């Protein structure tokens, strides 16, 4: 590597070292798993729509099935920042069943609570990463200090 190709380091001793692994990548895995579980639960609500609702071929059945498919599709689109808003919109769509099929709306309430908790965790990880308080960042700082 020539001198002109050498990477420049502008890191000051007080700057926060980046984490060894991207914690948000692992967090997207948790979100994808949550979406798959939610899609399964929503899919399991289809027999409820068939028995207690207007049937699977009605608007209710198509909407619940579409939401389940939408949740599965979103599990592959989590790298885009707008995907969280789509997920929340799908959960609000489940809440819209509160008058016609309250059992389906309960699924929306439960998973909105789960997604609220996940967004709080995401914010907490981002704050800790910005401050350099993640364990992987502290290990990197100790290794840099010892060498």
BELVENUR-V148024 format. One record per helix or strand of 2 or more residues. SS is the DSSP state (hx for helix, st for strand). FROM is the first residue (numbers start at 1). LEN is the number of residues. If there is no record, write none. Layout:
ss=SS from=FROM len=LEN
ss=SS from=FROM len=LEN
//
This chain:
ss=hx from=3 len=3
ss=hx from=23 len=21
ss=hx from=46 len=7
ss=hx from=59 len=16
ss=hx from=83 len=16
ss=hx from=102 len=30
ss=hx from=135 len=12
//
